[in-house]
Amino acid sequence: MSGRTIRVDWRASAGLTGDVLVYLAIPLAFPLLVGLFYRESPLPFLAAIATTIALGAGLRSLRDPDDDLGPREAFLAVASIWLLVAGVGAIPFLVAGVGTVAHPVNAMFESMSGLTTTGATVLEDFSIHSQSVLMWRQLIQWLGGLGILILATAVLSELGVGGAQLMESETQTRDLNKLTPKISQTARLIWGLYLGLTLLAVAVYFALGLALDPQMDLYNAIAHAFTSVATAGFSPEPLSVGAFHPAIQWAVVPFMVAGSTSFVLMYFAINGEPMRLLKNDEFHFYLGSIATFAAIVALVLYADPETTFGAEGTVRHAVFNVASIITTTGYASVDFDLWAPGAKHMLFMGMFLGGMVGSTTCSIKSLRWMVALKAFKRDLFTAVHPDSVRPVRNSGKPVDEETIRDIYAYVLLSVVIFFLLTVFVVADAERAGLRVGEFEAMGAAASTFLNIGPAFGAAGPYGTYASFPMTTRTVMIVLMWIGRIEIIPVLVLFTKAFWTS
């Protein structure tokens, strides 16, 4: 640092990170109990519990009672928590020592994909893995969805990043903070809503399983409730949700959509203010995007003579897979990699949309696209009428120009990173003597950086990322981490100004 004083109280960040790691032992107990129920070895989870408690306690000991957790410390803590929790999450895969995830890079890939709710997998044979390890894959995604909700509504809202300026412009976060002046109270509200939605999903899936499909037993109901509400996408079934009755596939759609809807607005809707949600511009844009893309995909499939799903099946697969991609869940009801090019390209475009700000979703998010399109429309108008003053409005409230510039910058940065990752995927495959097509590389790059999950080709919905070179998978781990916490909290750590100015 060239002799300059470090302006970041890293001990405060370490203390908060230690708190999270210690508490991680609690959810790790769930797959441990699952393993005991199925008479499987508890060692993978005992090792993870011991590691996370020891590491967490060590980081806690670094904290001074007078440490102050300011914006810089929060940035450092957010990035550290996501990285270290993913590291602990990889331990059960390594200790179990079964299949492709027994390799350290693959174990970290699977864990980071889970925690970031990406849903990209390196598993090749699901049948060789224990029920407890497969349930851990599901649970770590559920934890990642909860973590990003609390991060977005209680932490990033205080820092003014991660789309929080837009939440403030709708008075979503501000109103919530009036009801809950402490972050801990906000977190409890979000936790309660998230848990309630998860339990409802378990009940619906299990009831449909009892009535229509015995394969949707209690284990699968819990496993899929974890990842549908978290808009995450892992499934203990090799065929994903395609393994279940069509009625169950339809039932999963509203939970993916709900998980990708602003939990702040859902909170107000449940507490007597449903019009806050129903009149919200972003909500209209988000649902409209799903409906439009699904209609186009259905028409393309219907016109394709090689598609033989029938009328109901065509609509169901179009709606399900479009909703899965746009909400960044990453489930599949069928192998869409076999679809006509027009349908696959619509799914590829949908990867860049994302759900609402303040939800479990990933990608660029609907609110940014909506404001960017409104700003572009405004710019066209002012080009013809240069003396006019026409603010961009979101749900009737003006969006300040600084926020609009931030949105343009974020979208541009996301697109640049996506293209750089695409080039790297192609070049690294060539270096390793592999052949990866441009569209396959673009899909894999978008899917990992934007935290979607499945892509096309080898990384298709029923494929695996294990076929990519180890260096590519390592870079994808980093990009999943950066993309999940919305780029800025990670990239800012690599600037000199963050540490010294």
Backbone hydrogen bonds, N-H to C=O, Kabsch-Sander energy under -0.5 kcal/mol:
donor,donor_aa,acceptor,acceptor_aa,energy
4,R,1,M,-1.8
7,R,499,W,-3.7
9,D,7,R,-0.5
10,W,8,V,-1.9
12,A,9,D,-1.1
13,S,9,D,-1.3
14,A,10,W,-2.6
15,G,11,R,-2.2
16,L,12,A,-2.0
17,T,13,S,-2.4
18,G,14,A,-2.5
19,D,15,G,-1.9
20,V,16,L,-1.9
21,L,17,T,-2.2
22,V,18,G,-2.3
23,Y,19,D,-2.1
24,L,20,V,-1.2
25,A,22,V,-1.3
26,I,23,Y,-1.7
28,L,24,L,-1.6
29,A,25,A,-0.7
29,A,26,I,-1.3
30,F,27,P,-1.3
32,L,28,L,-1.1
33,L,29,A,-2.2
34,V,30,F,-2.2
35,G,31,P,-2.5
36,L,32,L,-2.1
37,F,33,L,-2.4
38,Y,34,V,-2.0
39,R,36,L,-1.0
40,E,35,G,-3.5
45,F,42,P,-0.8
46,L,42,P,-2.3
47,A,43,L,-2.6
48,A,44,P,-1.3
49,I,45,F,-2.6
50,A,46,L,-2.5
51,T,47,A,-2.2
52,T,48,A,-2.6
53,I,49,I,-2.2
54,A,50,A,-2.2
55,L,51,T,-2.9
56,G,52,T,-2.3
57,A,53,I,-2.6
58,G,54,A,-2.1
59,L,55,L,-2.2
60,R,56,G,-2.4
61,S,57,A,-1.9
62,L,59,L,-1.0
63,R,60,R,-1.7
67,D,64,D,-2.3
69,L,67,D,-0.5
70,G,68,D,-1.3
74,A,70,G,-2.3
75,F,71,P,-2.2
76,L,72,R,-2.2
77,A,73,E,-2.6
78,V,74,A,-2.7
79,A,75,F,-2.1
80,S,76,L,-2.3
81,I,77,A,-3.0
82,W,78,V,-2.0
83,L,79,A,-1.7
84,L,80,S,-3.0
85,V,81,I,-2.6
86,A,82,W,-1.3
87,G,83,L,-1.7
88,V,84,L,-2.5
89,G,85,V,-2.7
90,A,86,A,-1.0
90,A,87,G,-0.5
91,I,88,V,-1.4
94,L,90,A,-2.0
95,V,91,I,-3.0
96,A,92,P,-2.2
97,G,93,F,-1.4
98,V,93,F,-0.6
102,A,99,G,-1.5
103,H,100,T,-1.4
107,A,103,H,-2.9
108,M,104,P,-2.3
109,F,105,V,-2.4
110,E,106,N,-2.8
111,S,107,A,-2.3
112,M,108,M,-3.0
113,S,109,F,-2.7
114,G,110,E,-1.8
115,L,111,S,-3.1
116,T,112,M,-2.4
117,T,114,G,-1.6
118,T,113,S,-2.5
119,G,113,S,-1.0
128,I,125,D,-0.8
129,H,126,F,-1.5
134,L,130,S,-2.2
135,M,131,Q,-2.0
136,W,132,S,-1.8
137,R,133,V,-1.7
138,Q,134,L,-1.4
139,L,135,M,-2.8
140,I,136,W,-2.7
141,Q,137,R,-0.9
142,W,138,Q,-1.7
143,L,139,L,-2.5
144,G,140,I,-1.8
145,G,141,Q,-2.3
146,L,142,W,-2.1
147,G,143,L,-2.8
148,I,144,G,-2.3
149,L,145,G,-1.5
150,I,146,L,-2.3
151,L,147,G,-2.5
152,A,148,I,-2.6
153,T,149,L,-2.4
154,A,150,I,-2.4
155,V,150,I,-0.8
155,V,151,L,-1.2
156,L,151,L,-3.5
158,E,155,V,-1.2
159,L,155,V,-0.8
160,G,156,L,-1.6
161,V,156,L,-1.4
164,A,161,V,-1.1
166,L,163,G,-0.6
167,M,163,G,-1.6
168,E,164,A,-2.6
169,S,165,Q,-2.0
170,E,166,L,-1.2
171,T,168,E,-1.9
172,Q,167,M,-2.2
175,D,171,T,-1.7
176,L,172,Q,-2.0
177,N,173,T,-2.6
178,K,174,R,-1.3
179,L,175,D,-1.3
180,T,176,L,-2.1
186,T,182,K,-2.0
187,A,183,I,-2.8
188,R,184,S,-1.8
189,L,185,Q,-2.1
190,I,186,T,-2.4
191,W,187,A,-2.8
192,G,188,R,-2.4
193,L,189,L,-2.1
194,Y,190,I,-2.7
195,L,191,W,-2.7
196,G,192,G,-2.4
197,L,193,L,-2.3
198,T,194,Y,-1.9
199,L,195,L,-2.7
200,L,196,G,-2.1
201,A,197,L,-2.0
202,V,198,T,-2.3
203,A,199,L,-2.3
204,V,200,L,-2.5
205,Y,201,A,-2.7
206,F,202,V,-2.6
207,A,203,A,-2.3
208,L,204,V,-2.3
209,G,205,Y,-2.2
210,L,206,F,-2.4
211,A,207,A,-1.7
212,L,208,L,-2.9
213,D,208,L,-0.8
213,D,209,G,-0.8
216,M,213,D,-1.8
217,D,215,Q,-1.9
221,A,217,D,-2.5
222,I,218,L,-2.5
223,A,219,Y,-2.6
224,H,220,N,-2.6
225,A,221,A,-1.7
226,F,222,I,-2.2
227,T,223,A,-1.2
228,S,224,H,-2.0
229,V,225,A,-1.7
230,A,226,F,-0.9
231,T,228,S,-1.0
232,A,227,T,-3.1
233,G,227,T,-0.7
240,S,237,E,-2.0
241,V,332,A,-0.6
242,G,239,L,-1.5
242,G,332,A,-1.4
243,A,240,S,-1.5
244,F,241,V,-1.9
248,I,245,H,-1.0
249,Q,245,H,-1.7
250,W,246,P,-2.3
251,A,247,A,-1.8
252,V,248,I,-1.5
253,V,249,Q,-1.0
255,F,251,A,-0.6
255,F,252,V,-0.5
256,M,252,V,-2.0
257,V,253,V,-2.5
258,A,254,P,-2.4
259,G,255,F,-2.4
260,S,256,M,-1.1
261,T,258,A,-1.7
263,F,358,G,-2.6
266,M,262,S,-2.1
267,Y,263,F,-2.0
268,F,264,V,-1.8
269,A,265,L,-2.4
270,I,266,M,-2.5
271,N,267,Y,-1.5
272,G,269,A,-1.0
273,E,268,F,-2.7
276,R,273,E,-1.3
277,L,274,P,-1.0
278,L,274,P,-2.5
279,K,275,M,-2.2
280,N,277,L,-1.4
284,H,280,N,-1.8
285,F,281,D,-2.5
286,Y,282,E,-2.9
287,L,283,F,-2.5
288,G,284,H,-2.6
289,S,285,F,-2.1
290,I,286,Y,-1.8
291,A,287,L,-2.5
292,T,288,G,-2.6
293,F,289,S,-2.6
294,A,290,I,-2.5
295,A,291,A,-2.2
296,I,292,T,-2.1
297,V,293,F,-2.6
298,A,294,A,-2.6
299,L,295,A,-2.1
300,V,296,I,-2.3
301,L,297,V,-2.7
302,Y,298,A,-2.6
303,A,299,L,-2.0
304,D,300,V,-0.9
304,D,301,L,-0.5
307,T,304,D,-1.7
308,T,306,E,-0.6
313,G,309,F,-0.6
314,T,310,G,-2.5
315,V,311,A,-2.1
316,R,312,E,-2.9
317,H,313,G,-2.7
318,A,314,T,-2.0
319,V,315,V,-2.9
320,F,316,R,-3.0
321,N,317,H,-2.1
322,V,318,A,-2.0
323,A,319,V,-2.5
324,S,320,F,-2.5
325,I,321,N,-2.0
326,I,322,V,-3.0
327,T,323,A,-2.2
328,T,325,I,-1.1
329,T,324,S,-1.7
330,G,324,S,-1.2
336,F,334,V,-1.6
338,L,335,D,-1.8
339,W,336,F,-1.5
343,A,340,A,-0.6
344,K,340,A,-2.0
345,H,341,P,-2.6
346,M,342,G,-1.5
347,L,343,A,-1.9
348,F,344,K,-2.3
349,M,345,H,-2.3
350,G,346,M,-2.1
351,M,347,L,-1.0
351,M,348,F,-0.7
352,F,349,M,-1.4
353,L,350,G,-1.4
354,G,350,G,-0.8
356,M,260,S,-2.8
359,S,356,M,-0.9
360,T,259,G,-2.3
363,S,450,L,-0.9
365,K,353,L,-1.5
366,S,355,G,-2.7
369,W,365,K,-1.5
370,M,366,S,-2.8
371,V,367,L,-2.5
372,A,368,R,-2.6
373,L,369,W,-2.6
374,K,370,M,-2.3
375,A,371,V,-2.7
376,F,372,A,-2.3
377,K,373,L,-2.4
378,R,374,K,-2.3
379,D,375,A,-2.4
380,L,376,F,-2.0
381,F,377,K,-1.7
382,T,378,R,-2.6
383,A,379,D,-1.4
384,V,380,L,-0.9
384,V,381,F,-0.7
385,H,381,F,-2.3
388,S,385,H,-1.9
390,R,388,S,-0.5
394,N,397,K,-3.3
397,K,394,N,-1.6
399,V,392,V,-3.3
400,D,398,P,-0.5
404,I,400,D,-1.6
405,R,401,E,-2.4
406,D,402,E,-2.2
407,I,403,T,-2.2
408,Y,404,I,-2.5
409,A,405,R,-2.4
410,Y,406,D,-2.5
411,V,407,I,-2.8
412,L,408,Y,-2.4
413,L,409,A,-2.7
414,S,410,Y,-2.5
415,V,411,V,-2.4
416,V,412,L,-2.5
417,I,413,L,-2.5
418,F,414,S,-2.3
419,F,415,V,-2.4
420,L,416,V,-2.4
421,L,417,I,-2.6
422,T,418,F,-2.2
423,V,419,F,-2.4
424,F,420,L,-2.2
425,V,421,L,-2.7
426,V,422,T,-2.1
427,A,423,V,-2.7
428,D,424,F,-3.1
429,A,425,V,-1.7
430,E,426,V,-2.1
431,R,427,A,-2.2
432,A,428,D,-1.8
433,G,430,E,-1.4
434,L,429,A,-3.4
436,V,434,L,-0.6
441,A,437,G,-2.5
442,M,438,E,-2.7
443,G,439,F,-2.5
444,A,440,E,-2.3
445,A,441,A,-2.6
446,A,442,M,-2.6
447,S,443,G,-2.6
448,T,444,A,-2.0
449,F,445,A,-2.3
450,L,446,A,-2.3
451,N,448,T,-0.6
452,I,447,S,-3.1
453,G,447,S,-0.8
455,A,459,A,-3.3
459,A,456,F,-1.4
460,G,457,G,-1.9
463,G,460,G,-2.2
464,T,458,A,-2.0
465,Y,121,T,-2.9
467,S,464,T,-0.7
468,F,465,Y,-1.5
473,R,469,P,-2.3
474,T,470,M,-2.3
475,V,471,T,-2.2
476,M,472,T,-2.4
477,I,473,R,-1.9
478,V,474,T,-1.6
479,L,475,V,-2.3
480,M,476,M,-2.6
481,W,477,I,-1.8
482,I,478,V,-2.5
483,G,479,L,-2.9
484,R,480,M,-2.2
485,I,481,W,-1.3
486,E,483,G,-1.3
487,I,482,I,-2.8
488,I,486,E,-3.3
490,V,487,I,-1.1
491,L,487,I,-2.8
492,V,488,I,-2.6
493,L,490,V,-1.3
494,F,491,L,-1.6
495,T,492,V,-1.4
499,W,495,T,-0.8
499,W,496,K,-0.5
500,T,496,K,-2.2
501,S,497,A,-1.1
